[in-house]
Amino acid sequence: MMLDDFMTRAALAGIGTGLAAAPLGCFVVWRRMAYFGDATAHAAILGVALSLALSLPVFVGTLVVALVMATIVAVISGRGYAMDTLLGVMAHSALAFGLVGVTFLDGVRIDLMAYLFGDILSVSRGDLAVVWGGAALVLALIGWRWSALLTSTLNPDLARAAGIDPKREQLVLTLALAVVVAVAIKVVGVLLITALLIIPAATVRPFASTPERMGILAALVAMVSAWAGLRASYALDTPTGPTIVCVTALLFSLSTVASGLRRAG
């Protein structure tokens, strides 16, 4: 069968992750939440440690920790610390505790590099089901709340006047972000998840005339980057997760140059 080929499974996992991450990344860019996404991703390694300690699926542990992390930040933000300071403390503390925690696990062999930078070539059918299930959930959430999310992003006061609760929409984004982190950890690892969120969105931003077009174009860039990065890593014998991000970064560079030339002309 087609799914018996590890390259096919890897390609489908990368495409599914890009499909989920890129449209969500548009809101991360619009709301300037890049550091928030980075903090949530860093906390996922603590979720890995807890999953292994409690014999739970890694997806469950990372999802729970990502949600808890996002909730804590939302609750204590604005209480004496600047948001970037708070996120920096939370992100690196969770990452450090997670890395230390896995060293205390007896009888468990763990490849930290796979969780830090991804191991897409070892994706199983079960992992593939998790990735595409998570992608479907994220796209359903964003599609369901698209109009309300846009309104609360553009103008919170206008959203309140229209009967939309900006905090509720923030919660929707938080949930979607936690799901993306949980499914992407196998593909690009916790240290590179944020790149898959923000770089495709930033790449297409100069060429998108509407929010909807930006979301679609960002998803296309992310999926193409995943496929091209996988092929390049196979040909060059390089780490797959970082190679996918490198391809995305190259597309961003080309986009920046093209945008500059278009403005100059």
Helices and strands as residue ranges (DSSP letters): G 2-4, H 6-30, H 34-54, H 58-76, H 83-102, H 112-117, G 120-122, H 125-144, H 146-154, H 156-161, H 166-184, H 193-204, G 205-207, H 211-236, H 240-264
